[in-house]
Amino acid sequence: MSIKLAVPNKGRLNERSLQILKQAGLEIEDGVERKLYATVKNGDFSVMFLRASDIVSFVHKGAVDMGITGRDLVLESGLDVEVMLDMGFGRCRLSVAVPEEAGMEEAEDVPDGALVATSFPNMARKYFAKLGKKVDITVISGAAEVTPRLGVADLIVDLVSSGSTLKTNHLKEIAVIAESEAVVIASKRSLEEKGEEMRDLASALRSVADAEDKKYLMADVPVTALDDIRKFLPGIAGPTIMNIVGRDDVVAIHVVVDKSKIYDSVNKLKRLGATGILIMPIDRMVP
Ligand code: AMP
């Protein structure tokens, strides 16, 4: 059964989403960037290119079966869609930020009647209501960080990743409302009709997302070092150990390693006498 997948057509989530589709083995027809719609050569899929912020409602209505968008946008919409998968990119947080000199250190310090500028009015409203604060929310479509300087807001509720935009605008983060990253969402009705095909597609995307933080490491190591190596390179099911023709004292190991541990692992391997260390990218990890 044919599946319609919505992908952000521009903005922060666009490029990586397309890369992941390609890495998952979906051959999207060329020139996709300018198109609204593309077919996939090697599967029964079509891809629609939409604004990340519109994807949630298109999926909710069932106009498309699945979509890649930000978790923040799903939460803000309040719409009942199935979140099938975290994608591991587009990480950010929805935070409360105030001018550095405002004298507010935490959300409790926000006075009743404060003017809040945000593109996330539903989440902001819920957050302050939970704290028992009566704030006055102005909905804007972007550039929240300039509103305190313009005198139209006392504080903002906005997405933050590195925090550098806040710093440039002399704002400081005083509370985190929600964490976000890119997610794969699905229409509940579509899941009932073509759940199997949709789960296959989600699992292909997951295999790419899972490989994202991993590397494949190969090295020739002295047999006597194997016990020590197992301690810091556990791999998925333990390292694969292979004989090298004509050598009794050295074996080859192959192991999947967290990207963050590569630097340390290579140093340790070298100290244990490893040679011929190779580190390679992994496109997909299918369990
Ligand atoms: P777009 O407006 O099309 O660029 O997409 C915005 C989406 O990108 C947001 O809803 C988030 O899910 C995601 N995102 C990731 N990091 C950030 C960030 N630092 N600022 C804004 N959006 C971000």
Boltz pocket constraint, residues with backbone or C-beta under 6 A from the ligand:
constraints:
  - pocket:
      binder: B
      contacts: [[A, 8], [A, 10], [A, 11], [A, 12], [A, 13], [A, 51], [A, 52], [A, 53], [A, 69], [A, 70], [A, 71], [A, 72], [A, 73], [A, 90], [A, 91], [A, 92], [A, 159], [A, 160], [A, 161], [A, 162], [A, 180], [A, 181], [A, 182]]
      max_distance: 6.0
